[in-house]
Amino acid sequence: MEESALIESVQELTDLELALLLGLTAGEHCIIQTEEEVLDLVEEELQLIASNVFGLSHATIHCTTCTTLDEFSNGILVDRGFYQGSEAVREGEANQKTSSRNLKTPSSQAYTAAPSIKSVGQHDDRTIASIVILKNLGLADEQIQIQALELLRTNRIFTRTALHSASKPFLIVVLRSRSETPLVNHLNDHLFISHCHELNDGFANLEEGSGWIEDDRASLTSVVHCPAVQRSGEAPVFCYEDVRTLAALRDKVIITAEVNGYLHNIVTFLRLHRAVGGGITPRATRHFIILVKCLAPLHQLKFVTPALVAMAARKIYPHRIEITTPENERSMQYGSDLAAITALLKGVTAEQVVEEVLVAVEAPL
């Protein structure tokens, strides 16, 4: 696809499609948050985006407190015969099949839905799905989250019979509700961006493919719909070559000294904000720079503007910022009243901290 047509296609993407595209372009992984009552609908929407928009295989794991390492390792694998990676794209294959696996634990469904575990000594030719959706990962045991972190860092995973490596493109999407238990710190820091899908943002792919019947008086949570189907025999909206084109454009983006100073001032102000107890890490700063460069080509720019920096800050830091406790607020070292600090910090959110910093830091002209 030509660059001009590619950018026009990007402008028509939904919020979830754009979040996944940014992850694929940056080669990083993301968090999608939503309300508990529409979590299943967002899961179906992400699966359709993987297959219909990007033409990639996908696997979904429904994590619980009882999910085991074996279930996690085998749940992200799909049959190699259904896998579409960069090799298939380079050969010019337009019609791509998709494969998805659902793993629900704990129950007997975990064994009926999960891929069968190969017996010892039997050759295991499965491969890691191109897009892995980890639903409710915060509910899983810390060992499972560490396994997910290892997958993020190395793009590979061990099963009892083999070592499986992910081929490009590869994207992990952590799907969680807003009320879910936070992820372990190191895993949270390795996730590139977070995006909140609001109730009124809709589900474009579900609506297109499943024939929704919605009463005007009904809420989004009471929509009646049929199971969504994946399109077969149709070329995806974006192929891997398009993603590589956007990545090449990203590498050519220029950040001027003034804008670079603005970006780092935001980082400094976040670290010094009295409500922040942690989370403003060097990795977050690196992700910050990568994201602003990814956003520029999507806006037909070859340089980064202050507006793009502010937009990127709202996606990089909300899931990372740790709100401090009143006892650990830094002014307590100088005799501040605990009750006053408690009242000051009551109800403060990471999103509010980011907005306060963006107001406080002067943007270059």
C-alpha positions in Angstrom: 0.0 0.0 0.0 1.3 3.5 -0.9 2.2 5.8 2.0 -0.7 8.3 1.2 -3.3 5.5 1.0 -1.8 3.9 4.1 -2.2 7.1 6.1 -5.8 7.5 4.9 -6.6 4.0 6.0 -5.1 4.8 9.5 -7.5 7.8 9.8 -10.5 5.4 9.5 -9.4 3.0 12.3 -11.3 2.7 15.6 -9.6 3.3 18.9 -8.9 -0.4 19.5 -7.5 -0.9 16.0 -5.2 2.1 16.4 -3.9 0.8 19.8 -3.0 -2.5 18.2 -1.4 -0.8 15.2 0.7 1.3 17.4 1.9 -1.8 19.3 2.7 -3.6 16.1 4.5 -0.6 14.7 6.6 0.0 17.8 7.2 -3.7 18.4 5.9 -3.3 21.9 2.9 -4.6 23.9 -0.2 -2.9 25.3 -2.9 -2.8 27.9 -6.6 -2.5 27.1 -8.9 -1.5 30.0 -12.6 -1.4 30.0 -15.6 -1.8 32.2 -16.3 -5.3 33.6 -19.7 -5.7 32.0 -18.3 -5.3 28.4 -15.0 -7.2 28.9 -16.2 -10.1 26.9 -17.4 -7.9 24.0 -14.0 -6.2 23.9 -12.3 -9.6 23.8 -14.4 -10.6 20.7 -13.7 -7.2 19.1 -9.9 -7.7 19.6 -10.1 -11.2 18.1 -11.9 -9.8 15.0 -9.4 -7.0 14.7 -6.5 -9.5 14.8 -8.0 -11.7 12.0 -9.9 -9.2 9.8 -7.9 -6.0 10.1 -4.4 -7.4 10.4 -4.8 -10.9 9.1 -2.9 -12.5 12.0 -3.4 -15.6 14.1 -4.5 -15.0 17.7 -4.9 -16.9 20.9 -6.8 -15.9 24.1 -6.1 -17.0 27.6 -8.7 -16.4 30.3 -6.6 -16.1 33.4 -7.8 -16.9 36.9 -6.2 -17.6 40.3 -6.0 -21.3 39.3 -4.3 -20.9 35.9 -1.2 -23.1 35.8 2.1 -22.6 33.9 1.3 -25.5 31.6 -2.1 -24.0 30.7 -0.5 -20.6 30.1 2.3 -22.0 27.9 0.1 -24.2 25.8 -2.8 -21.6 25.6 -0.7 -19.2 23.5 0.2 -21.8 20.9 -1.6 -22.4 17.5 -1.0 -24.9 14.8 1.8 -23.9 12.5 -0.3 -24.7 9.4 -2.6 -21.8 10.3 0.1 -19.3 11.2 0.7 -16.2 9.1 4.0 -14.5 9.8 6.3 -12.3 7.9 7.3 -15.2 5.6 3.7 -15.5 4.3 3.6 -11.7 3.7 6.8 -11.6 1.8 5.5 -14.4 -0.5 2.6 -12.1 -1.3 -0.2 -14.2 0.1 -3.3 -12.1 0.2 -5.8 -14.6 1.5 -4.9 -15.4 5.1 -6.5 -17.9 7.4 -6.7 -17.3 11.2 -6.7 -19.4 14.2 -7.7 -18.7 17.7 -7.6 -20.7 20.9 -9.6 -19.9 24.0 -8.4 -21.1 27.4 -10.8 -20.8 30.4 -9.7 -21.9 33.8 -10.4 -23.3 36.2 -13.0 -25.9 34.9 -13.2 -28.8 32.5 -13.4 -26.1 29.8 -9.7 -25.5 30.3 -8.9 -28.9 28.8 -11.5 -28.9 26.1 -10.6 -25.4 24.8 -6.9 -25.5 25.3 -4.6 -27.0 22.7 -3.7 -30.6 23.5 -0.4 -31.0 25.3 2.0 -33.2 23.3 3.2 -36.3 24.9 6.8 -36.5 25.9 9.0 -37.4 22.9 6.4 -36.3 20.4 7.4 -33.5 18.0 5.6 -30.3 18.8 5.4 -28.1 15.7 3.0 -25.5 17.1 4.0 -21.9 17.2 3.2 -18.8 19.3 0.2 -16.9 17.9 0.9 -13.5 16.4 -1.4 -11.7 18.7 -1.9 -13.1 22.2 -4.8 -11.7 24.3 -4.2 -12.2 28.1 -7.6 -11.6 29.7 -7.7 -10.8 33.5 -4.0 -11.4 33.9 -4.0 -9.5 37.1 -6.0 -12.3 38.7 -3.3 -14.9 37.9 -0.6 -16.0 40.3 2.6 -14.0 40.3 4.4 -17.0 38.6 2.1 -16.7 35.7 2.7 -12.9 35.4 6.5 -13.5 35.6 6.1 -16.1 32.8 4.2 -13.4 30.8 7.0 -11.0 31.5 9.6 -13.5 30.2 7.5 -13.9 27.0 7.5 -10.1 26.6 11.2 -9.8 27.0 12.4 -12.8 25.0 9.6 -13.5 22.6 9.8 -17.2 23.4 8.3 -19.7 25.8 9.1 -23.2 27.1 6.6 -26.1 27.2 7.3 -29.6 28.6 8.4 -30.7 25.1 9.8 -27.8 23.2 11.0 -24.2 23.0 8.7 -22.0 21.0 9.8 -18.7 19.6 7.5 -15.9 18.3 7.9 -14.7 14.8 7.3 -11.1 13.8 4.9 -9.5 14.0 4.2 -10.4 17.6 1.9 -8.5 20.0 0.6 -9.2 23.5 -2.6 -7.5 24.6 -3.4 -7.5 28.3 -7.1 -7.1 28.6 -8.3 -6.1 32.0 -11.2 -4.4 33.8 -10.6 -1.1 35.6 -11.3 -2.7 39.0 -8.8 -5.6 38.4 -5.9 -6.3 40.7 -2.7 -4.4 39.5 0.0 -6.3 37.6 3.4 -6.9 39.2 5.6 -3.9 38.8 8.2 -5.2 36.3 5.5 -6.6 34.0 3.6 -3.4 34.2 6.6 -1.3 33.3 7.4 -3.5 30.2 3.9 -2.8 28.7 4.1 0.0 26.1 0.8 1.9 26.3 -2.6 1.6 28.1 -5.9 2.5 26.5 -9.3 2.7 28.1 -12.2 1.6 25.8 -15.2 3.5 27.0 -18.8 2.1 26.8 -19.8 4.6 24.1 -16.8 3.9 21.8 -18.7 1.0 20.2 -17.6 -2.3 18.6 -17.2 -1.7 14.9 -16.1 -5.1 13.9 -18.8 -6.9 16.0 -21.5 -4.6 14.6 -20.3 -5.3 11.0 -19.9 -9.0 11.3 -22.6 -10.2 13.6 -25.8 -8.2 12.9 -26.4 -6.5 16.2 -30.0 -5.8 17.2 -30.0 -2.8 19.6 -33.0 -1.2 21.2 -32.7 2.6 21.4 -33.5 2.5 25.0 -31.1 -0.2 25.9 -27.5 0.3 27.1 -24.4 -1.1 25.4 -24.4 -3.8 28.0 -27.8 -5.1 27.0 -27.2 -5.3 23.2 -28.5 -8.5 21.6 -26.1 -10.0 19.1 -25.1 -13.2 17.3 -21.7 -14.7 17.6 -19.2 -12.8 15.5 -17.6 -14.5 12.5 -14.2 -14.0 11.0 -14.0 -13.1 7.3 -12.4 -15.8 5.2 -10.9 -15.3 1.7 -10.5 -11.6 2.1 -7.3 -9.6 2.3 -6.7 -7.8 5.7 -6.9 -4.1 5.9 -3.2 -3.9 7.0 -0.6 -6.5 6.1 2.8 -6.8 7.7 4.4 -4.8 5.0 2.2 -1.9 5.9 3.3 -2.2 9.5 7.0 -2.2 8.4 6.3 0.9 6.2 5.0 2.7 9.3 8.0 1.5 11.3 10.4 2.9 8.6 8.6 6.2 8.7 8.9 6.3 12.5 12.6 5.9 12.3 12.9 9.0 10.1 10.9 11.3 12.5 12.9 14.2 13.9 12.6 15.5 17.5 13.9 19.1 17.8 15.9 20.2 20.9 13.0 22.3 22.1 10.4 19.5 21.9 12.9 17.0 23.4 13.3 19.4 26.3 9.6 19.6 26.7 9.3 15.9 26.7 11.9 15.5 29.4 10.4 18.3 31.4 7.2 16.4 31.6 9.1 13.3 32.8 10.9 15.5 35.5 7.6 17.1 36.7 6.0 13.7 36.9 8.8 12.4 39.1 8.5 15.4 41.4 4.8 15.5 41.7 3.8 15.1 45.3 1.2 12.4 44.6 3.6 10.2 42.7 5.3 7.3 44.6 6.9 5.6 41.7 6.5 4.3 38.1 8.4 7.1 36.2 11.1 4.7 35.1 13.8 4.9 32.4 11.9 2.3 30.3 8.8 4.5 30.5 10.9 7.4 29.1 12.2 5.2 26.3 8.6 4.1 25.5 7.6 7.8 25.6 10.1 8.7 22.9 9.1 5.7 20.7 5.4 6.5 20.9 5.8 10.2 19.9 7.8 9.0 16.9 5.1 6.4 16.0 2.4 9.1 16.2 4.0 11.6 13.9 3.6 9.6 10.6 0.0 8.9 11.4 -0.6 12.6 11.4 1.4 13.0 8.2 4.3 14.7 10.0 8.0 14.1 9.8 8.7 15.8 13.1 7.2 15.7 16.6 5.0 18.5 17.9 4.2 19.4 21.5 0.6 18.2 21.0 1.9 14.7 20.1 4.1 14.7 23.2 1.0 15.5 25.4 -1.0 12.9 23.6 1.7 10.3 24.1 2.0 11.1 27.8 -1.6 10.3 28.3 -1.0 6.8 27.0 2.4 6.0 28.5 2.0 6.9 32.1 -1.5 6.3 33.5 -0.9 2.5 34.0 2.6 3.1 35.4 2.1 5.9 38.0 1.9 4.7 41.6 0.0 7.1 43.8 1.9 7.4 47.1 0.3 6.8 50.5 -0.2 9.7 52.8 2.5 8.3 55.2 5.1 8.3 52.4 4.2 11.7 50.9 7.5 13.6 50.8 6.3 16.7 52.8 5.7 14.4 55.8 9.5 14.5 56.3 9.1 18.2 57.1 6.3 18.0 59.6 3.1 18.1 57.4 -0.1 17.1 59.1 -1.1 13.5 58.2 -4.8 14.3 58.2 -4.2 17.2 55.7 -2.1 15.1 53.4 -4.7 12.3 53.5 -7.4 14.7 52.5 -5.1 16.1 49.8 -4.4 12.7 48.2 -8.0 11.4 48.6 -9.4 10.5 45.1 -6.2 11.5 43.2 -5.8 9.3 40.1 -2.9 8.8 37.7 -4.8 10.5 34.9 -5.3 13.6 37.1 -1.5 13.6 37.8 -0.7 13.5 34.1 -3.2 16.3 33.3 -1.8 18.5 36.1 1.7 18.1 34.8 0.7 18.9 31.2 -0.8 22.1 32.5 2.2 23.0 34.6 4.9 22.4 31.9 5.2 25.1 29.3 5.1 23.8 25.8 7.5 25.3 23.3 6.1 27.6 20.6 
